[in-house]
Every structure is written in C-alpha cells, then in structure tokens.
Amino acid sequence: MNQAVFTITDIKDIASSNVALYFSEGLGNGYDSVKSLAFTPTFLWVSPNDIGSQGGTLLTVTGTGFGVNTVKLGLKKGTTALCAEVKVTGYGRFTCLTNAIAVAATDSLSMSQDTKTYTCTNSDTTKCNITQLAASSPTVTAVSLAGDTITFTGTAFPAKTDFTAKATFKSQEVVVTDWAETSLVAKFPKGVPAALASENAVPKIWFTRNSDSVVLVTYSTGVTLTNTVTADASQTTGLESSYAGGLDYTISTANLFATLKEPGNSVTVCGNVCVLNEALSDATKAVCKVPALATTHSASTFKIKEAGLLSGTWSASATDTKQVDKVHDGVWPSEYTDTSANCWIDLTFPD
C-alpha cells in the first residue's frame, strides 16, 4: 500500500498537523506536486441550544475543516449574523458570543466562513437548533468606578443559588464580591493594574449557570480606569533590620502593588531589590522582604553578603551639581570642570 503524508499548515492543531493518505491502487501521477489541500468546513452542532434575548450567550460550535488560522467564522440565523465575538479554540471548535436577536423554538442556524455558509450536516439536525431562554437576560443599564471597585447597575441579574459570576475588563478578571437582581460589585483584588491605566474599555459580567454551564455575558458602557500612586505614601516607620534582611517592609498607597508588578518597576533598599510579598500585599499597600544588604561593614565584618550591589553617593569639590553628575553619567568623554585649588572626586558607601 502506498502512502503520502501531508503537513497541514493552516489548521494548526495537534489533531490535524500530519494527515496520512493511503492510496490502495498506487500513487497517482503528479502527487508530489500537490502543494495544498482544500478543506470544506462542516457544521455539526452548537451548545448550549438556548440563548438569552439580550445577547451575550456563549455558544460553542463544533465541526470539521477549520482551525485557529481560519478567519471570518460565525453563525447566522437566515442572513442575520448571530456572533458579536468569535474565538477559534482549536481544530473544529470556536466560541460565539451572541448578539441580541429574537429566535423561535425551531430556528436552525448555519455556519459561515467569509461569504460562504454551511448548513447542519448532523443526522440529528436539532443539534444545530437554538431556542430563546424563557427568563429575561441580564442587562446592564449603568456602570460606575471608584478606586479599584466597579459597580454594575442593571436588571434581571440571575440568582446566586443558580449561577456563579465573574467580571472582566479587557480580559483582566475582576473579582465579584456581591450581587443582587439589580446590582453587582467587583474589585481588582490587588489594585488597578498599571497596564490598564487610562484604558477605556467595556467591562463584562459572565454568569455561568450551575446546572449545565450555560454562560450568559452582559456588557456595560465603557469606563476609563485610573492608576494613581501617591508620591508621599506612608511607609513602615521605626523598622530595624539586620544586614541579613528578611523583614517585611510596608508602603501604603492605592494601586502600588499592581504598579510594582509591571516589568521595570521595583522598590530598592540600598540599591538592592525588595522582593514583593504577594500574599501580604493588596490594593491599598505593597509589602516586600528587605533584602540582605551588602555594605562595606557587613561584607568585611559579618560576611553575610560579600557579593552584591553597593549603593554609594558621588560627591566632588565642584559646587555645580551638573558637574558632579558628569562624574557618573556613563558618557565618555564628558568633561568634569572644577576650578578649585584642591580638586577632588569621592564615592561614599554606607557602613
């Protein structure tokens, strides 16, 4: 038996990366010149089969012949597009976050890919049907932001006994602390992330039904997050530490922890990074472990940390601070000018 193996490059998934084709009567002429294989998408089923009247139901579509590199996938009811957002999750699977659309109990869907549509190929065509949820879908009518807390106001938020809830802001999860039929409160647990500062986006609430994992998503109007770190934040006072470090150092100000989590940001003690303690930090304060300190005295006397960064202070006989800066600006040549009779430059390290 003859065999030809093709690597599929446009449907990236472990289940379809290498496909072996067997030719019982031998390889046909020109088989080695085949550069690509054409796949026709098929639509097999959609789950769940009920959607909310206001949109925001997360549907999972299953089929064949499409993958993560396939673009412009969707669902249609007749000629009307059903999906507000589409995400391909693997070979033969994508999710569809629905628009608000009225559907009848017998409405069947078609899958779309660019300008083409594909009807249900399942032998049980009801697997491609959808119905309207009997209960009203949750709707957001207003949203407000105070510090790290987002408050949603709306209607028909489902009961806590039947659903779990989470909120998101630009894919960043915001922890839901409480909700009722007309309001929901969510907080950034460690403060507003610095990367989201000044971002205007539409927060979403995701309600997941406990009985069958049906997901309802409701949108709000856009809000702009702020991340303000107070320059004169209060700090741990009277902290005494040995050269070995290890004590907790607390700086109290809103959103500082979230800011320090961003690359390039840190708190340093004598030039050494104070490592964040995530368990003790929150939206109102950042807590870090005082590092082992390398000083001239600790290195020579206690040998706790002989190799490390020594943080020193430059000084010079020149009274002009700009001239002192030239001593250590890393630029060569950078002329240091001093007309003093006794010209000197000094670097002092702490004991």
Secondary structure as GFF3:
##gff-version 3
##sequence-region A 1 351
A	DSSP	beta_strand	2	7	.	.	.	ID=ss1
A	DSSP	beta_strand	18	23	.	.	.	ID=ss2
A	DSSP	three_ten_helix	31	33	.	.	.	ID=ss3
A	DSSP	beta_strand	42	47	.	.	.	ID=ss4
A	DSSP	beta_strand	50	51	.	.	.	ID=ss5
A	DSSP	beta_strand	58	64	.	.	.	ID=ss6
A	DSSP	beta_strand	73	77	.	.	.	ID=ss7
A	DSSP	beta_strand	80	81	.	.	.	ID=ss8
A	DSSP	beta_strand	83	90	.	.	.	ID=ss9
A	DSSP	beta_strand	93	98	.	.	.	ID=ss10
A	DSSP	beta_strand	110	113	.	.	.	ID=ss11
A	DSSP	beta_strand	116	118	.	.	.	ID=ss12
A	DSSP	three_ten_helix	125	128	.	.	.	ID=ss13
A	DSSP	beta_strand	131	132	.	.	.	ID=ss14
A	DSSP	beta_strand	139	146	.	.	.	ID=ss15
A	DSSP	beta_strand	149	155	.	.	.	ID=ss16
A	DSSP	beta_strand	163	169	.	.	.	ID=ss17
A	DSSP	beta_strand	172	179	.	.	.	ID=ss18
A	DSSP	beta_strand	183	187	.	.	.	ID=ss19
A	DSSP	three_ten_helix	194	196	.	.	.	ID=ss20
A	DSSP	beta_strand	200	201	.	.	.	ID=ss21
A	DSSP	beta_strand	204	209	.	.	.	ID=ss22
A	DSSP	beta_strand	215	219	.	.	.	ID=ss23
A	DSSP	beta_strand	223	224	.	.	.	ID=ss24
A	DSSP	beta_strand	234	235	.	.	.	ID=ss25
A	DSSP	beta_strand	248	252	.	.	.	ID=ss26
A	DSSP	alpha_helix	256	260	.	.	.	ID=ss27
A	DSSP	beta_strand	268	269	.	.	.	ID=ss28
A	DSSP	beta_strand	272	273	.	.	.	ID=ss29
A	DSSP	beta_strand	275	276	.	.	.	ID=ss30
A	DSSP	beta_strand	285	289	.	.	.	ID=ss31
A	DSSP	alpha_helix	296	297	.	.	.	ID=ss32
A	DSSP	pi_helix	298	302	.	.	.	ID=ss33
A	DSSP	beta_strand	313	316	.	.	.	ID=ss34
A	DSSP	alpha_helix	321	327	.	.	.	ID=ss35
A	DSSP	beta_strand	345	348	.	.	.	ID=ss36
###
